[in-house]
Each structure stands twice: as structure tokens, then as C-alpha cells.
């Protein structure tokens, strides 16, 4: 009896992008020692948003306010421009689906919305443009989520990381509130809520492509 092949969207992307990278990460278990600052900010932001959706009061909680960090400013922008209009019932949810032929698809989603659909929190370093939305729309990660859940809609919250820099002799607190003011200008290019839908036919095509890739991985391993 052969082992079950466990697939995730990151594993699929790694295999398609570079076979050597895939082998180093998934067969030899090698991972980077240091995490880039941009990823660190994104991870911290996700944690704060998860706490917020679990009921944490970020406005008055010293755990967040006294830090005066970029990710806290991002979370405050989320509270102001997204949280009042959009709610989640679960955060950091694990999903899995048996695809047959000893293949299983797994994934961790950022949240589940009160309408039952998946929510993903994205951060970016540049403006949220039509091209950014287009790239997000056609990211196969969406199709993986839809295959996992059987649903055909995903909510995306997108928050741009502050690009302004702290001035000489500017206090952390002053810089924090200047970042907050930054989100109030040209807001739509910095923080946004998107609803993305795909068709049954697109999800079925993704499933067929996924099974073909799984077959390649099984033979390569």
C-alpha cells in the first residue's frame, strides 16, 4: 500500500516553479533560517487580525497600542475600513479533502466569514491596482480553497504596508499616528475588501490539473 500524498497549494507552486527548490524543501526538509522583515510584518499583522476577530479590543488594549508598530497601524486601518462591514466567525482554520488515488489536499485558511465563505487576509508592499486585483483573481490558491470547501466565493481583505519612513527625532507614537493618517489619504489604493467568484468549470479544470501534477510528484518522489 503506497503512502498518501499530502498536497498544499504552496507545495504545488514550489513543484511547478522549481524542482530543485521542491526537493530541498519537501524531501530534504530545508527551510530558511531567517524570516525577511516583510514576512515578519505580515505574520504579526495576521495574528493581530485573528485576535481582533476573536474579540480583542485593539483600540484600548495596551498589548497593541504601546507597540506603535507598522502592523498595529495596519490593524487599526483594518478596524476602521473593513471590520465594521465584514465579520468572521472562525480564524486560522485547517481544511482537508480526500481527492482519491491516495491524494489529499490540505490548507490553512485565515478565517471563515459569517456567510460561510473563506476569508484571506493579504498584505502587499505597493498600491492595490487593477493589475494586483487581476493577479489575485487568477491565483490558483483561490481554486484550491474552492475545491476544499465546495464553495465558489472567497473574500479577500488587502492591506498595503506603510511606505512612509520614520523621521529623524520623530517618536514611535508620532510615527504611529502619522501612519494612521496615511491610510486616510487615497484609502482605496491601500486597504480594500474584495469578493472573488469562480465557476464550477474552472474548479473542475483545476482539479484535473492538480491530479496530473500529483501524478508527476508521485513518480518524481
Secondary structure as GFF3:
##gff-version 3
##sequence-region A 1 221
A	DSSP	beta_strand	5	7	.	.	.	ID=ss1
A	DSSP	alpha_helix	9	17	.	.	.	ID=ss2
A	DSSP	alpha_helix	19	22	.	.	.	ID=ss3
A	DSSP	pi_helix	23	27	.	.	.	ID=ss4
A	DSSP	alpha_helix	37	53	.	.	.	ID=ss5
A	DSSP	alpha_helix	62	65	.	.	.	ID=ss6
A	DSSP	alpha_helix	70	81	.	.	.	ID=ss7
A	DSSP	three_ten_helix	83	85	.	.	.	ID=ss8
A	DSSP	beta_strand	88	100	.	.	.	ID=ss9
A	DSSP	beta_strand	103	113	.	.	.	ID=ss10
A	DSSP	beta_strand	118	124	.	.	.	ID=ss11
A	DSSP	alpha_helix	130	137	.	.	.	ID=ss12
A	DSSP	alpha_helix	140	149	.	.	.	ID=ss13
A	DSSP	beta_strand	153	160	.	.	.	ID=ss14
A	DSSP	alpha_helix	172	183	.	.	.	ID=ss15
A	DSSP	three_ten_helix	187	189	.	.	.	ID=ss16
A	DSSP	beta_strand	191	197	.	.	.	ID=ss17
A	DSSP	alpha_helix	200	220	.	.	.	ID=ss18
###
